[in-house]
């Protein structure tokens, strides 16, 4: 037994033992100690990818992204099949400001695990930098302070609660999961959006006012988003603004009609093509807001019946359009514009002024 102990002391800890010590320190938040232990483990066991990966995590936690990237790249070289290692390398590259390398590593990771939410989320931030769509929504609510606001697809109420206290708010969702009780000016109807528009007096729900601002983020299927757009425009004014979520898909898989990942935008991108072809009279801009774009529509015409009159034919036409139609130049095809707060505010210039909002139409 003594001989065995002496041999162990001479040869040092095994890779598993060294990794265990470093992992324990890392998980307990002792990052400096973890980095020291895991650096030694990675050096002593240079063929062990997990030692390299955990050493990278420790350095990343310390904000030493250069050392983290070196370890993550070693892990990738040792275990190229592990998508998580490529994600780690992407995160470190992004932290170092290398957008191109970060995007490339994300793409490699998604080739191995196309449904991985952390990788998809990081790629969204890389592809569409700047304020997120909820940050832009909050800015628009603060700046425009619309009299009325309609939201289709309430879910947990994250975007619904961005409305100002003075705004009359109507939310529509067949199965909302609100995290908090809505304010006094907010009403949530637990119905499908088609049913809401066919059975309710929309103007009455808004106290006799039209819809000043709307956000469509419902079923993530383009034909439903199209119907929602038709219904909202009918109750809006030329000065109103309609916001569309999920207008700039990230990958083919996340843009499919059948949901295969928690990160999912559906095929709302087809609605962009519909509006460009059948409603060139509208002012449409696709803001590159993470994670999947924010469409801004102005110049509405409540009297237009083009979309409604040709609804079935339009749905058939664009259901036949494959995602590959975006391959040649996705930004140009979908009308992508830079994600800049000042530019977004310019898009909505001409919104009714405060005195006009105070008078019922």
Buried (B, 14 or more C-beta within 10 A) or exposed (E): EEEEEEEEEEEEBBBEEBBBBBBEBBEEEBBEBBBBBBBBBBEBBEEBBBBBBBBBBBBBBBEBBEBBBBBBBBBBEBBEEBBBBBBBBBBBBBBBEBBEBBBBBBBBBBEBBBBBEBBBBBBBBBBBEBBBBBBBBBBBBEEBBBBBBBBBBBBEBEBBBBBBEEBBBBBBBBEBEBEEEBEEBBEBBEBBBEEBBEEBEBBEBBEEBBBBBBBBBBBBBBBBBBBBBBBBBBBBBEBBBBBBBBBBBBBEBBBBEEBEBEBBBBBBBBBBBBBBEBBEEBBBBBBBBBBBBBBBBBBBBBEBEEBBEEBEEBBEBBEEBEBEEBEEEBEEBBBBBEBBBEEBBEBBEEBBEEEEBEEEE
